[in-house]
Amino acid sequence: MITPLGKQVLGENPIRIDNSYLRRFDQFSNWQNRTRIDSENSGVATDRAKLIEPIEQGGTPEDTMERASALLNLALQDDLLAILRQISPTRFERLILDLLNAMGYGGGQLSSSTLTKASRDGGIDGVISEDALGLDAVYIQAKRYAAENTVGRPDIQQFIGSLTGESATKGVFVTTSDFSREARDYLNRVQQRVVLINGQRLVQLMVQHGVGVRTRTTYIVQNIDEGYFAEEAG
């Protein structure tokens, strides 16, 4: 389904779609302003800034579409992360299990994953089978934190302790914020295999595996089928 704005662009049939053209639309200007503010606050060039520059320089229609698609995905990830920080902790924990199911854990069967009751979790929020046969289990810890609330080493130590108490060897620790360097370094000294997923990686995986998102529009780019026009020999 094409939006009214999309129909307007198609009707104008512009020769070149670059930032000069896109700035005519409030949606793009508002998004670009937000991008620059994020970049200034972080003190480094963001992925968005790197993608915007080539669009400003022009390019083929395919180049423009690919970069515009990447920019839309980055904006979508921002929106997803904002939503994740607002939902309830229980809903967030269920979402993580849904994502792991979508990634193939438990053979993709929802019955292979279980949420731990809040009163008894002991640092474990959920458990999911590693494969369809349930030969091994992966233990989950999910922290719905604000951006500035970094997960530190004590949180990871507590999770490792919980894994030890369950005689578990594999775990996934997910947060909507990020992990401190000390937390990451600590994992190099433990026997358990634990994967850390921060907020940015989390929303990337959600988009990649279609969790919490849906396809709004699909564009098909076609080219000439030269084989169809080839003359038959003889």
C-alpha positions in Angstrom: 0.0 0.0 0.0 1.4 3.4 -1.1 0.9 6.3 1.3 -0.5 9.7 0.0 3.0 11.1 0.3 4.3 8.2 -1.8 1.7 8.9 -4.5 2.7 12.5 -4.5 6.4 11.6 -5.2 5.4 9.2 -7.9 3.2 11.8 -9.5 6.0 14.3 -9.6 8.4 11.7 -11.1 11.5 13.5 -10.0 14.7 13.0 -12.0 16.8 12.7 -8.9 15.8 12.0 -5.3 18.4 13.4 -3.0 18.4 15.4 0.3 17.5 18.6 -1.5 14.4 17.0 -2.8 13.5 15.1 0.5 13.8 18.3 2.6 10.6 19.5 1.0 8.8 17.0 3.3 8.4 17.6 7.0 8.8 13.9 7.8 12.3 13.8 6.4 13.3 17.2 8.0 12.1 16.1 11.4 13.9 12.8 11.2 17.1 14.4 10.0 17.1 16.9 12.8 16.7 14.1 15.3 19.6 12.3 13.7 21.9 15.3 14.1 20.9 15.7 17.7 21.6 12.1 18.4 25.0 12.4 16.7 26.0 15.5 18.7 25.0 13.9 22.0 27.0 10.8 21.2 30.0 12.7 20.0 30.6 10.3 17.1 29.2 10.0 13.6 26.2 7.7 13.7 25.3 5.1 11.1 22.6 7.5 9.9 25.0 10.3 9.2 27.1 7.9 7.1 24.1 6.9 5.1 22.8 10.4 4.6 26.0 11.7 3.1 25.9 9.5 0.0 22.3 10.4 -0.6 23.2 14.1 -0.6 25.8 13.3 -3.2 23.3 11.6 -5.4 23.5 8.1 -7.0 21.6 5.6 -9.0 17.9 5.0 -8.2 18.9 1.6 -6.8 21.6 3.2 -4.6 19.1 5.7 -3.3 16.5 3.0 -2.6 18.9 0.8 -0.7 20.2 3.7 1.4 16.7 5.0 2.1 15.6 1.5 3.1 18.6 1.4 5.5 17.7 4.8 7.0 14.1 3.6 7.4 15.3 0.6 9.3 17.4 2.7 11.6 14.4 4.9 12.4 12.3 1.8 13.0 14.9 0.5 15.4 14.8 3.7 17.3 11.0 3.5 17.6 11.2 -0.1 18.7 13.7 0.6 21.4 11.5 3.4 22.8 8.5 1.0 22.9 10.5 -1.7 24.6 11.5 0.7 27.4 7.8 1.4 28.1 6.2 -2.1 28.1 5.9 -4.1 31.4 8.8 -6.2 32.5 6.7 -9.4 32.1 5.8 -8.4 28.5 9.4 -7.7 27.8 10.5 -11.1 29.1 7.9 -12.8 26.9 9.1 -10.8 23.9 12.6 -12.1 24.4 11.4 -15.7 24.4 9.3 -15.0 21.2 12.4 -13.6 19.6 14.5 -16.6 20.4 11.7 -18.8 19.1 11.8 -16.9 15.8 15.5 -17.4 15.7 15.1 -21.1 15.7 15.6 -22.0 19.4 13.2 -24.7 20.6 12.5 -25.7 17.0 10.4 -22.5 16.7 7.8 -24.0 19.0 6.3 -21.6 21.6 5.7 -24.6 24.0 9.5 -25.0 24.2 9.9 -21.8 26.2 8.8 -20.9 29.8 8.7 -17.8 31.8 9.8 -18.0 35.4 7.4 -16.8 38.0 8.6 -13.4 39.4 8.5 -14.6 43.0 10.9 -17.5 42.2 13.0 -16.4 39.3 16.3 -16.2 41.4 17.9 -14.2 38.6 16.4 -16.3 35.8 13.5 -14.8 33.8 12.9 -17.6 31.3 14.1 -20.9 29.9 14.0 -22.1 26.3 15.1 -25.3 24.7 18.2 -25.0 22.5 16.7 -27.3 19.9 13.5 -29.0 18.9 14.4 -32.1 21.0 15.1 -30.2 24.1 18.5 -31.7 24.6 19.8 -28.6 26.3 18.4 -25.5 27.8 19.3 -21.8 27.5 18.5 -19.6 30.5 17.4 -16.0 30.0 17.8 -12.8 32.0 16.0 -9.7 30.6 16.5 -6.2 31.9 14.2 -3.5 30.7 16.4 -0.5 31.5 16.6 3.1 30.5 19.4 4.1 28.2 21.6 5.6 30.9 21.2 2.6 33.3 24.1 0.4 32.1 24.2 -3.3 33.2 27.4 -3.7 35.3 29.5 -6.6 36.5 27.4 -7.3 39.6 24.3 -8.0 37.4 26.3 -10.5 35.3 27.8 -12.1 38.5 24.4 -12.6 39.8 23.2 -14.2 36.6 26.3 -16.5 36.5 25.5 -17.5 40.1 21.9 -18.3 39.1 23.2 -20.5 36.2 25.5 -22.3 38.6 22.6 -23.0 40.9 20.7 -24.6 38.0 23.7 -26.5 36.8 23.3 -24.6 33.5 26.0 -23.9 31.1 24.3 -21.5 28.6 22.6 -18.2 29.0 21.5 -15.1 27.3 21.4 -11.7 29.1 19.3 -9.1 27.3 18.9 -5.4 28.1 17.4 -2.3 26.5 20.5 -0.3 27.6 24.1 -1.5 27.3 26.8 -3.4 29.2 29.8 -2.0 30.9 33.3 -3.0 29.9 33.8 -4.7 33.2 30.6 -6.8 32.7 31.8 -7.9 29.3 35.4 -8.7 30.5 34.0 -10.7 33.4 32.5 -13.3 31.0 36.0 -14.2 29.8 36.7 -15.7 33.2 33.7 -17.9 33.7 33.0 -21.4 32.4 29.4 -20.7 31.3 28.7 -19.5 27.8 26.7 -16.3 28.0 25.7 -14.1 25.2 25.1 -10.4 25.9 22.5 -8.6 23.8 22.3 -4.8 24.2 19.4 -2.6 23.1 20.8 -1.8 19.7 21.5 -5.5 18.9 18.1 -6.5 20.2 16.1 -4.2 17.9 18.3 -5.3 15.0 17.4 -8.9 15.7 13.7 -8.1 16.0 13.6 -6.4 12.6 15.7 -9.2 11.0 13.4 -12.0 12.4 10.1 -10.1 12.1 9.2 -9.8 15.8 7.0 -6.8 16.7 7.2 -5.5 13.1 5.3 -6.1 9.8 6.0 -5.3 6.2 4.2 -2.1 5.1 5.4 -1.7 1.5 7.4 -3.8 -0.9 9.1 -2.3 -4.0 10.0 -4.6 -6.9 12.9 -3.6 -9.2 12.9 -5.5 -12.5 15.4 -5.6 -15.4 15.4 -7.0 -18.9 15.4 -10.8 -19.3 17.9 -11.1 -22.1 17.4 -14.8 -22.4 13.7 -14.3 -23.3 14.7 -12.2 -26.4 17.5 -14.5 -27.6 16.9 -15.9 -31.1 16.6 -19.7 -31.2 19.5 -21.4 -33.0 18.7 -22.9 -36.4 
